[in-house]
Amino acid sequence: MISYNMTQPDIEKMNPDTAILPFGSLEQHGAHLPVSTDCITTEAFANRLASQMNAFQIPTIPISNCREHMGKMGSVWMNPDTFYNVVLDICGSLKEQGFKKVVILQGHGGIFVLTPAVRQLNATLNPDLMVCVVQYYDYLDAYKQAGIIESDECLHADELETSVVMHLRGDLVKTDKIVDHVPDVARPYLSYGSIFCACPDGVWGMPSLASAEKGKKILEMGTTLMVKSANAAFEYMENKKPVGYSKF
């Protein structure tokens, strides 16, 4: 059972020391995927992470930072400073009730403010609370080496993301609307203009190569790799020694 559907006494009986904090995003994903794509994929990964790590799972938070998708209706965001404080407040509430570890599942690649937020939390709360970030997009090379994905360009509404949604909610994928697009600029250019300046259809990658079978494999492999990454980060924080006045 998903832990946020449990009663409070049952959660106390479970007595987890780890919480999974998933962040999605409500944003355009071209004409073939729903704006809820990041929430659908993030929730599925979070379910599996929580199960494998015996962790308390927080429901996927659907709003984060996505100003790179400005220009067409359907994308909703909060400002980076607001999001920064949301992360600090949620982690603070988890610490107060006894959680020792928080795994932030980053379901949208554009939440760049997560890095300073996590550094601030660990710098001020270690060793009482340890926080790490995992993201299934971090393992593109591994998926490719495993023969799961074919394209070299995976950034948004692409082969990877489309495959996972095809597996989870194939009924929401409009396959007849799929278009491929690889722009002639690199990802940092999303700081200089919206995605539509580089990709008129809002797609950055090759979703025509996607399949539900690939999505199932990505979900399984991505979960395994994220659990491994989270455990390695916590082990590092548990084993590090204080330096001078600092426990960070």
C-alpha positions in Angstrom: 0.0 0.0 0.0 1.2 3.5 -0.8 2.0 5.0 2.6 0.1 8.3 2.2 -3.0 6.2 2.0 -2.3 4.6 5.3 -3.7 5.8 8.7 -1.6 7.8 11.1 -1.3 4.8 13.5 -0.3 2.5 10.7 2.5 5.0 9.7 3.7 5.1 13.3 3.8 1.3 13.3 5.7 1.3 10.1 8.2 3.8 11.8 10.1 4.8 8.7 13.3 6.9 9.0 13.2 7.9 5.4 10.7 10.1 3.4 10.3 10.3 -0.4 9.5 13.9 -1.5 8.6 13.9 -5.2 8.3 17.0 -7.3 6.7 17.0 -10.7 5.6 19.9 -12.9 2.6 21.0 -14.8 3.9 22.0 -18.2 3.5 21.5 -21.9 4.9 18.3 -23.5 4.2 18.9 -27.1 1.0 17.9 -28.8 1.3 14.2 -27.9 1.7 14.1 -24.1 -0.4 15.6 -21.4 0.7 18.6 -19.3 0.6 16.2 -16.3 3.4 14.1 -17.8 6.0 14.9 -15.1 3.4 14.2 -12.3 2.5 10.8 -13.9 6.1 9.6 -14.3 7.3 11.0 -10.9 4.5 9.4 -8.9 5.2 6.0 -10.5 8.9 6.2 -9.7 8.1 7.5 -6.2 5.8 4.5 -5.5 8.6 2.1 -6.4 11.3 4.1 -4.5 9.2 4.1 -1.3 8.5 0.4 -1.5 12.2 -0.5 -2.0 13.4 1.8 0.6 10.6 1.2 3.2 10.0 4.9 3.2 7.1 7.2 3.8 5.9 8.6 0.5 4.6 12.1 0.1 2.2 12.6 -2.8 3.8 14.1 -5.9 3.8 17.9 -5.7 2.6 19.0 -9.1 3.9 22.6 -9.3 7.6 23.6 -9.4 9.7 25.8 -11.7 9.0 25.8 -15.5 9.3 29.3 -16.9 11.2 27.8 -19.9 7.7 26.7 -21.1 6.2 30.2 -21.1 4.3 31.3 -24.2 1.5 28.7 -24.5 -1.3 27.9 -22.1 -1.2 25.0 -19.7 2.2 25.4 -17.9 2.0 26.5 -14.3 4.9 27.5 -12.1 6.1 29.1 -8.9 9.1 31.4 -8.6 12.5 29.8 -7.7 12.7 31.7 -4.3 9.2 30.4 -3.4 10.1 26.8 -4.4 13.4 27.1 -2.4 11.4 27.9 0.8 8.8 25.2 0.1 11.6 22.6 0.0 13.1 23.9 3.3 9.7 24.0 5.0 8.7 20.5 4.0 12.1 19.0 5.0 11.9 20.9 8.2 8.5 19.5 9.1 9.8 16.0 8.3 12.8 16.5 10.6 10.5 17.7 13.5 8.6 14.4 13.4 11.7 12.3 13.5 12.6 11.5 9.9 16.4 11.2 9.4 16.6 11.0 5.6 14.8 12.7 2.8 15.0 11.5 -0.8 13.9 14.3 -3.1 12.7 12.8 -6.4 13.2 15.4 -9.1 10.7 14.7 -11.8 11.3 17.8 -13.9 14.8 18.7 -15.1 14.3 22.4 -14.9 14.3 22.7 -11.1 17.8 24.1 -10.8 17.1 25.8 -7.4 17.1 22.3 -5.8 20.9 22.2 -5.7 21.3 25.2 -3.4 18.3 24.2 -1.3 19.7 20.7 -0.7 23.1 22.1 0.1 21.6 24.5 2.6 19.6 21.8 4.3 22.6 19.5 4.6 25.0 22.3 5.6 22.7 23.3 8.5 21.0 20.1 9.5 23.6 17.3 9.1 23.8 14.8 10.8 20.3 15.1 12.2 18.7 15.2 8.8 20.3 14.1 5.5 18.8 15.1 2.1 19.6 13.8 -1.3 18.2 14.3 -4.8 17.6 11.6 -7.5 16.4 12.0 -11.0 15.7 9.2 -13.5 17.1 11.3 -16.4 20.5 11.1 -14.8 21.0 7.6 -16.2 20.7 8.3 -20.0 24.1 6.6 -20.7 23.1 3.5 -18.7 19.7 3.2 -20.5 21.5 3.5 -23.8 24.3 1.0 -22.9 21.5 -1.4 -21.9 20.0 -1.1 -25.3 16.8 0.5 -24.0 16.9 3.9 -25.7 18.3 4.7 -29.1 18.4 8.4 -29.5 21.3 10.6 -28.4 19.1 13.6 -27.7 16.7 13.2 -24.7 15.6 16.4 -23.0 11.8 17.0 -23.1 8.8 15.0 -24.4 11.4 12.7 -26.0 12.0 9.0 -26.4 12.6 8.5 -22.7 9.7 10.4 -21.3 7.2 9.4 -24.0 8.1 5.7 -23.4 7.4 5.9 -19.7 4.0 7.6 -20.2 3.2 5.0 -22.9 3.8 2.3 -20.4 1.9 4.0 -17.5 -0.9 5.8 -19.3 -0.9 4.9 -23.0 -4.5 6.1 -23.2 -3.2 9.7 -22.8 -0.5 9.5 -25.6 -1.6 10.9 -28.9 0.7 8.9 -31.2 -0.6 10.6 -34.3 0.6 14.0 -33.0 4.3 12.9 -32.3 7.0 15.0 -33.9 10.7 14.8 -33.6 13.0 17.8 -33.1 16.6 18.3 -32.3 17.5 22.0 -32.1 20.8 23.5 -33.1 21.4 25.0 -29.6 22.4 23.4 -26.3 20.3 23.1 -23.1 21.8 26.2 -21.4 20.0 28.3 -24.1 16.8 27.7 -22.2 18.0 30.5 -19.9 18.0 32.9 -22.9 14.6 32.1 -24.3 11.7 29.7 -23.9 11.8 26.2 -25.3 9.6 27.4 -28.2 12.4 29.5 -29.5 14.5 26.4 -30.0 11.8 23.8 -30.5 8.6 25.3 -32.0 6.5 22.3 -31.1 7.8 22.1 -27.6 9.6 18.8 -28.2 13.3 18.3 -27.7 14.2 14.8 -28.8 13.0 11.8 -30.8 9.7 10.6 -29.3 9.0 8.6 -32.5 11.4 6.0 -31.1 9.3 5.5 -27.9 7.5 2.4 -26.9 5.6 1.1 -23.9 8.1 -1.8 -23.6 11.0 0.7 -23.3 9.0 2.6 -20.7 8.6 -0.5 -18.5 12.3 -1.1 -18.7 13.2 2.5 -17.9 10.9 2.5 -14.9 12.5 -0.7 -13.5 16.1 0.3 -14.3 15.7 3.9 -13.3 14.2 2.9 -9.9 17.1 0.5 -9.2 19.7 3.2 -10.1 18.0 5.9 -8.0 17.8 3.7 -5.0 21.5 2.9 -5.4 22.4 6.6 -5.8 20.3 7.6 -2.7 21.9 4.9 -0.5 25.4 6.0 -1.7 24.7 9.6 -0.8 23.4 8.7 2.6 26.3 6.4 3.3 28.7 9.2 2.3 27.0 11.6 4.7 26.8 9.1 7.5 30.6 8.3 7.3 32.0 11.8 6.8 33.9 13.3 9.7 33.4 16.8 11.2 35.8 19.5 9.9 36.7 22.1 12.5 33.4 23.6 13.8 31.3 22.1 11.0 29.5 18.8 10.7 28.8 19.4 7.0 
